[in-house]
Amino acid sequence: MRHSRAEAERWLGQAENDLASAGVLAREGFAAQACFTCQQAAEKALKALHYWGGARFVLGHSLVELLGPLLPQYPQLARLQEAAQRLDQYYIPTRYPNGLPGGAPFQVYTKTQAAEAVASAQDFVALVRAAVGPR
């Protein structure tokens, strides 16, 4: 299997940067935006691992779907399955006022949700970094 360190690092570096910005958003009270950015950080981390494994194109946004094919080679990622389900719920409703039955995302998402999302995204990024190795 041919690893693409350069492409994996591009995606993982962006995931790490997204995660850092999610922490700022959460601390500053932008819970909906923090939750979405955490989903994005986890998505980019998983895509990095697909590229590390030799994938040429990685499509899709569902963490659950991106995680599944990685589990046979990276069984340590299995503990992220529930977090993937939770973070997937932040992909659309955190961004659009019509993504929720009432109110707007900035009125609905909480500081607690943002903190939990940041912790989950940290797990994704850390496990992928461990699999890929240091820069």
C-alpha positions as CSV (number, residue, x, y, z in Angstrom):
1,M,0.0,0.0,0.0
2,R,1.4,3.4,-1.0
3,H,1.2,6.0,1.6
4,S,0.8,9.6,0.6
5,R,2.4,11.5,3.5
6,A,2.1,14.9,1.8
7,E,-1.6,14.6,1.1
8,A,-2.3,13.1,4.5
9,E,-0.4,15.9,6.2
10,R,-2.3,18.5,4.2
11,W,-5.6,17.2,5.5
12,L,-4.4,16.4,9.0
13,G,-2.8,19.9,9.3
14,Q,-6.1,21.5,8.3
15,A,-7.9,19.2,10.8
16,E,-5.5,20.4,13.6
17,N,-6.1,24.0,12.6
18,D,-9.9,23.6,12.5
19,L,-9.7,22.0,15.9
20,A,-7.8,24.9,17.3
21,S,-10.3,27.4,15.9
22,A,-13.2,25.3,17.3
23,G,-11.7,25.7,20.8
24,V,-11.7,29.5,20.3
25,L,-15.2,29.5,19.0
26,A,-16.4,27.4,22.0
27,R,-14.6,29.6,24.5
28,E,-16.1,32.8,22.9
29,G,-19.6,31.4,23.1
30,F,-20.2,30.4,19.4
31,A,-21.5,27.0,20.2
32,A,-23.1,26.1,16.9
33,Q,-20.1,27.2,15.0
34,A,-17.8,25.3,17.3
35,C,-19.9,22.1,16.9
36,F,-19.8,22.4,13.1
37,T,-16.1,23.1,13.0
38,C,-15.5,20.0,15.2
39,Q,-17.3,17.9,12.7
40,Q,-15.1,19.3,10.0
41,A,-11.9,18.7,12.0
42,A,-12.9,15.0,12.5
43,E,-13.9,14.7,8.9
44,K,-10.6,16.1,7.7
45,A,-8.6,13.9,10.1
46,L,-10.4,10.7,8.8
47,K,-9.8,11.8,5.2
48,A,-6.1,12.3,6.1
49,L,-6.0,8.6,7.2
50,H,-7.7,7.5,4.0
51,Y,-5.0,9.4,2.0
52,W,-2.3,8.0,4.2
53,G,-3.6,4.6,3.2
54,G,-3.2,5.4,-0.5
55,A,-6.7,6.7,-1.5
56,R,-6.7,9.0,-4.5
57,F,-10.0,10.6,-3.9
58,V,-12.0,10.7,-0.7
59,L,-15.6,11.8,-1.0
60,G,-18.4,12.3,1.5
61,H,-18.9,14.1,4.8
62,S,-20.3,11.5,7.1
63,L,-17.9,10.5,9.8
64,V,-19.7,7.2,10.3
65,E,-19.2,6.4,6.6
66,L,-15.6,7.6,6.5
67,L,-14.7,5.6,9.7
68,G,-16.2,2.3,8.7
69,P,-13.6,1.3,6.0
70,L,-10.7,2.3,8.3
71,L,-11.7,0.0,11.2
72,P,-10.1,-3.2,9.8
73,Q,-6.7,-1.6,9.6
74,Y,-7.1,0.7,12.6
75,P,-9.1,-1.1,15.2
76,Q,-8.2,1.6,17.8
77,L,-10.6,3.9,15.9
78,A,-13.6,1.7,16.9
79,R,-14.0,3.8,20.1
80,L,-14.8,6.8,18.0
81,Q,-18.0,5.3,16.5
82,E,-20.4,6.9,18.9
83,A,-18.6,10.3,18.7
84,A,-18.9,10.0,14.9
85,Q,-22.6,9.6,15.2
86,R,-22.9,12.6,17.5
87,L,-20.6,14.8,15.4
88,D,-22.4,13.9,12.2
89,Q,-25.5,15.5,13.6
90,Y,-23.6,18.9,13.6
91,Y,-23.0,18.9,9.9
92,I,-26.1,20.7,8.6
93,P,-28.3,21.9,11.5
94,T,-25.5,24.0,13.1
95,R,-25.3,26.1,10.0
96,Y,-28.8,26.9,8.7
97,P,-31.8,28.5,10.4
98,N,-34.1,26.1,8.6
99,G,-32.1,23.0,9.7
100,L,-34.0,22.9,13.0
101,P,-37.7,22.9,13.8
102,G,-37.6,26.2,15.6
103,G,-35.1,29.0,16.3
104,A,-31.7,29.4,14.8
105,P,-28.6,27.4,15.5
106,F,-27.0,30.2,17.5
107,Q,-30.0,30.1,19.8
108,V,-30.1,26.3,20.2
109,Y,-26.7,24.9,20.6
110,T,-25.1,25.0,24.1
111,K,-21.7,25.5,25.6
112,T,-21.8,22.0,26.9
113,Q,-22.4,20.6,23.4
114,A,-19.5,22.7,22.1
115,A,-17.2,21.4,24.8
116,E,-18.2,17.8,24.2
117,A,-17.7,18.3,20.4
118,V,-14.2,19.8,21.0
119,A,-13.3,16.8,23.2
120,S,-14.5,14.4,20.5
121,A,-12.7,16.1,17.7
122,Q,-9.5,16.1,19.8
123,D,-9.9,12.3,20.0
124,F,-10.2,12.0,16.2
125,V,-7.2,14.2,15.5
126,A,-5.0,12.6,18.2
127,L,-5.7,9.0,17.0
128,V,-5.1,9.9,13.4
129,R,-1.9,11.8,14.3
130,A,-0.8,8.7,16.2
131,A,-1.5,6.5,13.2
132,V,0.3,8.7,10.7
133,G,3.1,9.7,13.0
134,P,4.7,13.0,13.8
135,R,5.4,15.5,11.1
